[in-house]
Amino acid sequence: MNAFSEVNNMIEQMIFRLMDEQTNEDNHKNWCDKELSKTESSKDDKTDKIKELSADISKLAGTIQELMEEIEDAQIMIAKINGFMKEATEIRKTGKKENALAIKDAEDAQSAVADATSVLETFYKESGMIEKEPYELMQDPVKLPENPKTWESSYTGVADPKNAKTGIISILKAVASDFARMEADTRAQEETDQKAYDEEMSSSEIEKSRRAKENEMKSLEKKRMTEKMEQLKKTKKHVSAELEAVNQYLKDLEPACVEGDSTYEDRKKARQKEIDALKQAQGILQDALKEKPKESMLNQLEKPAGFLQSH
């Protein structure tokens, strides 16, 4: 009877041990499933994050490149405006100087013509070829000798000084009029040129200021985006390091959770079959104890121990 109990206890211990092994493997399987699921999810999240960061960095790089081109265009335009203003200023200085000389020449010419005309008019009035003005006749009379020699023959000039075509005074007055007109035209031209120059300078300054402000704003935007892109690159580097660690952890999990000669399901099924067989054997033994008389059981137990062990 003690030998049968010992065998029954042995079967019970084997069943308990197998069930304990299954429980431990179930726990291990649950832990592996949780770790693998969590790690795979982390891997997917970090992979998606890296893709998102790469797309953002690429987009920022494109925007920065566009800003750099726009900044360069603005700088080129500012340089062109400066060049135009410098050239226009030089042209204006030259034009102003030339107009001033032309006006001075016209004024000097008018003054010379007026002096010449005054001399000739005085002469011709004294000679009688030009009639004096009423106010000129009110001067004191000139005392002459009774028989001046010059009265022996009268003086006649070369030509009528006031003749419209050939008279010297008429010609001088026409010349004076031409110089006066030249002076007036030059002054008008100078005023027009200065006004156009002032308008061009004002327009150029406005455009230059606009371009400079645009350049400043785009430079600040470029700086901000460059800093943002550098931050994204750092974040990407950090996430890439984390992804590398996750991949390494997945690799480390393989020996304990993935690799092996058999799968969890196969081992569980084999272990359950062994438990079922042990329980079946245990049942047969228990049924045999109930059916056989005590004497037969005692005779069976008196058989050599080797028989029980082999059975």
C-alpha positions as CSV (number, residue, x, y, z in Angstrom):
1,M,0.0,0.0,0.0
2,N,2.9,2.4,0.8
3,A,4.5,1.7,-2.6
4,F,1.2,2.6,-4.4
5,S,0.9,5.8,-2.5
6,E,4.5,6.6,-3.3
7,V,3.9,6.1,-7.0
8,N,0.7,8.2,-6.8
9,N,2.6,11.0,-5.0
10,M,5.3,10.8,-7.6
11,I,2.7,11.3,-10.3
12,E,1.1,14.2,-8.4
13,Q,4.5,15.9,-8.1
14,M,5.2,15.5,-11.8
15,I,1.8,16.9,-12.6
16,F,2.4,19.9,-10.2
17,R,5.9,20.4,-11.6
18,L,4.6,20.4,-15.2
19,M,1.7,22.8,-14.2
20,D,4.2,25.0,-12.4
21,E,6.5,25.0,-15.5
22,Q,3.5,25.9,-17.7
23,T,2.6,28.7,-15.3
24,N,6.1,30.1,-15.4
25,E,6.2,29.8,-19.1
26,D,2.8,31.5,-19.4
27,N,4.1,34.3,-17.2
28,H,7.2,34.6,-19.3
29,K,5.1,34.5,-22.5
30,N,2.9,37.3,-21.2
31,W,6.0,39.3,-20.3
32,C,7.5,38.6,-23.7
33,D,4.3,39.5,-25.5
34,K,4.0,42.7,-23.5
35,E,7.7,43.7,-24.0
36,L,7.6,42.8,-27.7
37,S,4.3,44.7,-28.3
38,K,5.5,47.7,-26.3
39,T,8.9,47.7,-28.1
40,E,7.4,47.2,-31.5
41,S,5.0,50.0,-30.9
42,S,7.8,52.2,-29.7
43,K,9.8,51.3,-32.8
44,D,6.9,52.2,-35.1
45,D,6.3,55.5,-33.2
46,K,10.0,56.5,-33.4
47,T,10.2,55.5,-37.1
48,D,7.2,57.6,-37.9
49,K,8.6,60.5,-35.8
50,I,11.9,60.3,-37.8
51,K,10.0,60.4,-41.1
52,E,8.0,63.3,-39.9
53,L,11.1,65.2,-38.7
54,S,12.9,64.4,-42.0
55,A,9.9,65.8,-43.9
56,D,9.9,69.0,-41.7
57,I,13.6,69.4,-42.1
58,S,13.4,69.0,-45.9
59,K,10.5,71.5,-46.1
60,L,12.4,74.0,-43.9
61,A,15.5,73.6,-46.0
62,G,13.5,74.4,-49.2
63,T,12.0,77.5,-47.5
64,I,15.4,78.6,-46.3
65,Q,16.8,78.2,-49.8
66,E,13.9,80.3,-51.2
67,L,14.5,83.0,-48.6
68,M,18.3,83.1,-49.4
69,E,17.4,83.6,-53.1
70,E,14.9,86.3,-52.3
71,I,17.5,88.0,-49.9
72,E,20.1,87.9,-52.7
73,D,17.6,89.4,-55.2
74,A,16.8,92.2,-52.7
75,Q,20.5,92.9,-52.2
76,I,21.2,92.9,-55.9
77,M,18.3,95.4,-56.4
78,I,19.5,97.6,-53.6
79,A,23.0,97.6,-55.2
80,K,21.3,98.5,-58.6
81,I,19.3,101.3,-56.9
82,N,22.5,102.7,-55.3
83,G,24.3,102.5,-58.6
84,F,21.5,104.3,-60.4
85,M,21.3,107.0,-57.7
86,K,25.0,107.6,-57.8
87,E,25.0,107.8,-61.6
88,A,21.9,110.1,-61.6
89,T,23.6,112.3,-59.0
90,E,26.8,112.6,-61.2
91,I,24.7,113.4,-64.3
92,R,22.7,116.0,-62.3
93,K,25.9,117.6,-61.0
94,T,27.3,117.8,-64.5
95,G,24.0,119.1,-65.9
96,K,23.7,121.7,-63.1
97,K,27.2,122.9,-63.7
98,E,26.7,123.1,-67.5
99,N,23.4,125.0,-67.1
100,A,25.0,127.4,-64.6
101,L,27.8,128.1,-67.1
102,A,25.3,128.6,-69.9
103,I,23.2,131.0,-67.8
104,K,26.4,132.9,-66.8
105,D,27.5,133.1,-70.4
106,A,24.0,134.3,-71.5
107,E,24.0,136.9,-68.7
108,D,27.5,138.1,-69.6
109,A,26.6,138.2,-73.3
110,Q,23.5,140.2,-72.5
111,S,25.5,142.6,-70.3
112,A,28.1,143.1,-73.1
113,V,25.4,143.6,-75.8
114,A,23.6,146.1,-73.5
115,D,26.8,148.1,-73.0
116,A,27.6,148.0,-76.7
117,T,24.1,149.1,-77.6
118,S,24.3,151.9,-75.0
119,V,27.5,153.2,-76.5
120,L,26.2,153.1,-80.1
121,E,22.8,154.6,-79.1
122,T,24.7,157.5,-77.4
123,F,26.9,158.0,-80.4
124,Y,24.1,157.9,-83.0
125,K,21.9,160.3,-80.9
126,E,24.7,162.7,-80.7
127,S,25.3,162.4,-84.4
128,G,21.6,162.9,-85.1
129,M,21.1,159.6,-86.8
130,I,18.8,158.6,-83.9
131,E,16.3,161.0,-82.6
132,K,16.8,161.7,-78.9
133,E,14.1,161.1,-76.4
134,P,12.2,164.1,-75.1
135,Y,13.9,163.8,-71.7
136,E,17.3,163.9,-73.4
137,L,16.5,167.2,-75.1
138,M,16.2,169.0,-71.8
139,Q,19.9,169.1,-71.3
140,D,21.9,172.3,-71.2
141,P,22.7,173.7,-74.7
142,V,26.2,173.2,-76.1
143,K,28.1,176.4,-76.9
144,L,29.8,176.3,-80.3
145,P,31.8,178.8,-82.2
146,E,30.1,181.0,-84.8
147,N,31.5,179.2,-87.7
148,P,32.6,175.7,-86.7
149,K,34.6,173.9,-89.4
150,T,32.5,170.7,-89.1
151,W,29.5,172.6,-90.4
152,E,31.2,172.9,-93.8
153,S,29.9,169.4,-94.7
154,S,27.3,167.3,-92.9
155,Y,28.1,163.7,-91.5
156,T,26.2,160.8,-92.6
157,G,26.5,157.3,-90.9
158,V,27.2,154.0,-92.7
159,A,23.6,152.9,-92.3
160,D,20.5,153.5,-90.4
161,P,21.3,152.1,-87.0
162,K,17.7,151.2,-86.4
163,N,17.1,149.4,-89.7
164,A,15.4,146.1,-88.9
165,K,17.7,144.1,-91.1
166,T,21.0,146.0,-91.4
167,G,20.9,148.4,-88.4
168,I,23.6,147.6,-85.9
169,I,21.4,148.5,-82.9
170,S,18.6,146.4,-84.2
171,I,21.0,143.5,-84.7
172,L,22.4,144.0,-81.2
173,K,18.9,144.0,-79.7
174,A,18.0,140.8,-81.6
175,V,21.2,139.2,-80.3
176,A,20.4,140.4,-76.8
177,S,16.9,138.9,-77.2
178,D,18.4,135.6,-78.3
179,F,20.7,135.5,-75.3
180,A,17.8,136.4,-73.0
181,R,15.7,133.6,-74.5
182,M,18.7,131.2,-74.1
183,E,19.0,132.2,-70.4
184,A,15.3,131.7,-69.8
185,D,15.3,128.3,-71.6
186,T,18.3,127.2,-69.7
187,R,16.8,128.2,-66.4
188,A,13.5,126.4,-67.3
189,Q,15.5,123.3,-68.3
190,E,17.5,123.4,-65.1
191,E,14.2,123.6,-63.1
192,T,12.8,120.7,-65.1
193,D,16.0,118.6,-64.7
194,Q,16.1,119.3,-60.9
195,K,12.5,118.4,-60.4
196,A,12.9,115.1,-62.4
197,Y,16.1,114.3,-60.4
198,D,14.3,115.0,-57.1
199,E,11.4,112.8,-58.1
200,E,13.8,110.0,-59.1
201,M,15.7,110.2,-55.9
202,S,12.6,110.2,-53.8
203,S,11.2,107.2,-55.7
204,S,14.5,105.4,-55.5
205,E,14.8,106.1,-51.8
206,I,11.3,104.6,-51.2
207,E,12.1,101.5,-53.3
208,K,15.5,101.2,-51.6
209,S,13.9,101.4,-48.1
210,R,11.2,98.9,-49.1
211,R,13.8,96.5,-50.4
212,A,16.0,97.0,-47.3
213,K,13.1,96.3,-45.0
214,E,12.1,93.2,-47.0
215,N,15.7,92.1,-46.8
216,E,15.8,92.6,-43.0
217,M,12.5,90.7,-42.5
218,K,13.5,87.8,-44.7
219,S,16.9,87.6,-43.0
220,L,15.2,87.4,-39.6
221,E,12.8,84.8,-40.9
222,K,15.8,82.8,-42.4
223,K,17.6,83.0,-39.0
224,R,14.5,81.8,-37.2
225,M,13.9,78.9,-39.6
226,T,17.6,77.9,-39.5
227,E,17.5,77.8,-35.7
228,K,14.3,75.7,-35.9
229,M,15.8,73.4,-38.5
230,E,18.9,72.9,-36.3
231,Q,16.6,72.1,-33.3
232,L,14.7,69.5,-35.5
233,K,18.0,68.0,-36.5
234,K,19.0,67.6,-32.9
235,T,15.6,66.1,-32.1
236,K,16.0,63.7,-35.0
237,K,19.4,62.7,-33.9
238,H,18.0,62.0,-30.4
239,V,15.1,60.0,-31.7
240,S,17.4,58.0,-34.0
241,A,19.5,57.1,-31.0
242,E,16.4,56.0,-29.2
243,L,15.3,53.9,-32.2
244,E,18.7,52.3,-32.3
245,A,18.3,51.4,-28.6
246,V,14.8,50.0,-29.3
247,N,16.1,47.9,-32.1
248,Q,18.9,46.6,-29.9
249,Y,16.4,45.7,-27.2
250,L,14.3,43.8,-29.7
251,K,17.4,41.9,-30.8
252,D,18.1,41.2,-27.1
253,L,14.6,39.8,-26.6
254,E,14.9,37.3,-29.5
255,P,16.9,34.6,-27.5
256,A,14.4,34.6,-24.6
257,C,11.2,35.3,-26.5
258,V,11.5,34.5,-30.2
259,E,14.3,32.0,-30.9
260,G,14.1,28.2,-29.9
261,D,13.7,24.7,-31.2
262,S,9.9,24.8,-30.6
263,T,7.2,27.4,-30.2
264,Y,5.3,28.3,-27.1
265,E,2.2,26.6,-28.5
266,D,4.0,23.4,-29.3
267,R,5.6,23.3,-25.8
268,K,2.3,24.0,-24.1
269,K,0.5,21.3,-26.2
270,A,3.2,18.7,-25.4
271,R,3.2,19.6,-21.7
272,Q,-0.6,19.3,-21.6
273,K,-0.4,15.9,-23.3
274,E,2.1,14.8,-20.7
275,I,-0.1,16.0,-17.9
276,D,-3.1,14.3,-19.4
277,A,-1.2,11.0,-19.7
278,L,0.0,11.3,-16.1
279,K,-3.6,11.9,-14.9
280,Q,-4.8,9.0,-17.0
281,A,-2.1,6.7,-15.4
282,Q,-3.1,8.1,-12.0
283,G,-6.7,7.2,-12.6
284,I,-5.9,3.7,-13.8
285,L,-3.9,3.1,-10.6
286,Q,-6.6,4.4,-8.4
287,D,-9.2,2.2,-10.2
288,A,-7.0,-0.8,-9.8
289,L,-6.7,-0.3,-6.1
290,K,-10.5,-0.2,-5.8
291,E,-11.1,-3.4,-7.8
292,K,-8.5,-5.9,-6.5
293,P,-8.8,-7.6,-3.1
294,K,-6.4,-6.8,-0.4
295,E,-4.6,-10.1,-0.6
296,S,-3.9,-9.7,-4.3
297,M,-2.7,-6.2,-3.7
298,L,-0.4,-7.4,-1.0
299,N,1.0,-10.2,-3.2
300,Q,1.5,-7.6,-6.0
301,L,3.4,-5.3,-3.6
302,E,5.6,-8.2,-2.5
303,K,7.0,-8.4,-6.0
304,P,10.6,-7.1,-6.5
305,A,11.0,-3.3,-6.5
306,G,12.4,-3.6,-10.0
307,F,9.0,-4.6,-11.3
308,L,7.3,-1.5,-9.9
309,Q,10.1,0.8,-11.2
310,S,9.9,-0.7,-14.7
311,H,6.1,-0.5,-14.6
